[in-house]
Amino acid sequence: MSEIVDELARVQSAYDQPTLKLLNQRTAPVVLAVFRSVFGRDVRTVPAARLHDQVNAYLHDLRLAGADDLPTGDGRDLCLRWMRGQWLIRSVDAEGDETYSLTSHAQDALALVRSLTRDRARLSEHRISTILTTVRRFNTDANPDAGARVTLLNTEIARLQAERDRIVEGGDLPEMSVDYMREGYNEVQQLVSGLPSEFARVEEAFDTMRSEVLAAFRAEERPAGEVVAEYLDRVDTLMTATPEGRAFSGAVSLLRDETLLRQLRADLAELLDHPRAHELLTAGDRTDLLGTVALIRSGLDAVIAQRKRVSATLRDYIENHDAARDRELDAVLRHLEGELTTWMETAGPRAVVDVPLLPPRAVVRHLRERFPDPAASLAPPPLDESTTTPEEDVRLDDLLAQGGPSTDRLEQALEGWLDEDPDRRRSLGDLFASLSLDLRRPVEVFGLLQLATSRGMAAADDTEPWATTRPDGSARVLAVPRVGAAPDPTTEETR
């Protein structure tokens, strides 16, 4: 009696799964037909607005065709209902748009319907051969007895060597029957069609882990440091925290092996080039098998992207969550509650307190936009000590000759020139020509013009040549505006 009760409990728990709930409802054929029409191996996500419109269009076509047991409601209501049934997932893509995707439960239901619409598998030579090969390979890999494992390997090597020698010697290749080929193609299709639901199941496990971690972190029932340390460790071990994650991490090494994937692509291409393939497989079946490697890659990318989203969400929450601020807010609310209790001891039942909805606005005339940078006040790094010595001595006079204008000496010369008889002064060029050779460098021209301008001396429209001499002895003539002496103020007042 207890045995049948246990079996009933297990069966009831299976019927509580979203997959059987979907298949057991009255509108299941219509829902699965919509899913098969919208989602495919190359269509994993659909924009929310587009799916709503497609569901409305499909229901309209089914009503015109006289179909029975149609679900009630428009496309948006049905999509929300299917989300509550855990058959659809609504998420936000990288561009910020809402999208729908199938859950693993819906994909399992579609895989079951897909297998039932194909030719039913039955006892055949291919199935028995597959069972024997799988059991032999599993026993070879898992046998703990080293001697037994060596014996199995030697037997397999001898069998393969004998088959190779027979073919090399010209032996006939056995021709596979149509039933054998059909069974083989069906088995490969069933294995490949189960991959999307397996990948989706791992994604959902990561999403469930994210919700559990965030809920436990928000509870703050333990010290913040302990919570952060524990859940950061769980983030680092997401791949091993669930059975789905452990299974996926064990398969990743095989799925990421480029050599195995290339060999898989080559084997599928040869199988599809078989003469029997064109009569046993439809064009859609051939396309699905050719896209197996792409399906594996996209599933891997989706799972890894989901894992990264979980890690990023938890990291952002931990970085932005301020427990101290929450405690301060809690203390303020408790203080307000205490003040309210004190006020209620003397206030009447109809007492009113004017409390502004918003605090007064602070008037700030100026806010600093730039703050001092401590790095700006640091001393410059020390100069590297040079171990080389100059080939010749450097004199101070040579260094000064390469510098700017000699302002002090030029100013003395200009003052003496201005003190002379105005009738003898013609232009500033005469003064420059009378200077010593070391004061007639090209750079001294700019210094003399600056001093003359500061004294109110005006420049004429024409120019005059100034002969300059560089420190190396080379000469250069510059065309400089003609500058005269400053006008006499007493003369201007008399005029």
C-alpha positions, 0 to 999 in steps of 0.5 A: 500500500505504501509503495503505490502511495509513494508512486502516486506522490511522485507522479503528482509532483511530476504533474505539478511541473510546468511542462505537464501543466502546459500539455495537460490544459485544454488549449495546449495544441494552440499554445504549442502551435503558436510557440512553434510558429514564433520561436525556432532554433535561430529565433531565441528571443522576440520583441514583446510588442511583436509577439503580442501582434503575432499572437493576435494575428494567429488567433484571428487566422485560427478563428477564421479557420474554425479552430476549437478551444482557442484561448481567450484574451488578446496577445498581451494578456495571453503572454502575461498568462503564459509568463505566470505559467512559467512558459515564457520569460520576459527580459530586457536586452542590451538596447533596453527593449523588452523581449520574450523567450521560451523557458526550458519547460516550454522547450521540453514540451515542444521537444516532446511534441516534435518527437511525436510528430516524427516517425516513432522509434522502434526496436531496430538493428541501429538501436541495439547497436547504439545501446551496445556501443554506448554500454561498451564505451561507458564501461571502458571509461568507468571500469575501475579495474586497470586490467579489465580496462586494458583488455577492453581497449585491446579488444576494441583495437583488434576489432578496428584493426581487423576491419581496417585490414579487411577494407584495405585488402578490398573487402566490400563495404556493408550497405546500410538499410533504409530503416537503419539510416532512418533510425540513425537520423532520428536519433541524432535529431532527438539528441540535437533538439534537446540541447536548447532546453538543456541550455535554457535550464542552466540559464534559469538555474543562474537566474534563480540563484540570483533571486535567492542571493538578492533576497537573502542579502536584502534581509540583512539578518546577519552582519553585513561583512558576513553576508558579503563574504558568503554571497561573493563566494557563492557568486564565484562558485555559481557553476558548481552551486546547482546540479545544472551548473555542475553538469554544464561545467563538465560539458563546457570543456568538450563543447569548447574543444575546437577540434571536436566541433570541427570534427562534428561539423565534418561528420554532419556534412558527410552524413548529409551528403549520404545518398539516403539523406535526400530521401529520408530528411526534409529541407528543414531537418537538413538545415537543423542538423547543419546548424548544430555547431552554431546551436552549441555556440549560441547556447554556450554564449547565452549561458555565459552571458547569463552568468555574467549578468548575475555576477554584475547584478550582485556586484552592483548591489553590493557596491551601491548598497549602503547599510550605514545609510539604511541604519541612519534612516531607521534611527531617524524614523524611530526618533520621529516615532518617539517624538510623536508618542511624547506629543500625543501625551498632551495633544488632543484628538483633533490637534493639528501640526503644520508639517511642510511636504518638502523642506525649504530650498537651500540658497547657495550663491556659488558652488565650487566646481573645481577642488584643489588637486593634492598631486598638483602641489607635489615636488617634481621628480628628481632629475636623473644623474648623468654619468656622461661628461660634455666633450668641451667645457660650457661657459656662462657667456655662451649660455647667456648668448642663447637666452632672451633679451638683455632688458637691463642693458637695453633700458640703460641704452634707451634712457641715454638715447632719450636724454640726447638732443631731440634734433640728433635723434632720428629713429630707434634703428640708429640706437640699435646700430650703435649698440655693442655686438652682443646687444645686436642679437635678433632677440634684442630687437624684441626687447628694445621694441617692448621698452620703447612701446612702454614709453609711449613711442609710436611706430610709423607705417614704413619700415627700416632695416636693422642689422643683427648678429647671431651668437655664432657670428652670422648676420641677418637683416630684419625689417622693423617698423620705424619708431621715433622718440616720444612726443614732448608733452609741453610741446603738445600743450603749447599746440 
